[in-house]
Amino acid sequence: ATFSGIHVEEECCGHSSRVNKWELQKLDGATWTTVCAGTRMGAHFETSFAPVTARTLRILILDASEGPTSSEVWLLDKVK
């Protein structure tokens, strides 16, 4: 699939994010490549980036204040 953004629904503590540092990666053969990275997510997190084509993805939570809890992750097709 080709996509240019993600949307993550995160369970939050009050108005603060549990996730403090994350990376979205795609699998290129046997190597994981970072597509985008950031700090806070929040309840209705969304970010966009240059179009990416991938079959396998993962979100790495590198730092969190509590156990991170995401109920949904959507790929966004903002490619025109």
Steps between C-alpha positions, in 0.01 A plus 500: 500500500608859439415746776620836626384519859382314807229555757531340847230489766687497833345450843618803697535589864295817524624722219856368487650235277642178643735471201806724526707371205407282200603393147296370206706251301454300179665173408737523201608142430657400832562856623267729695508862374359793697226683308436765767559553870380727773427568861150535643201336333182587688140382474452562126852518361553560128810573295584510132820443305627438146316209334625154602429161348522208742356159570612463862505775765565533869472776758776490759419663833846602622393685815171521690389634838260208552407194299415640154152408382391552139155388392534573126765584241397623155708558191408825331499527123577864439669424168350717228 
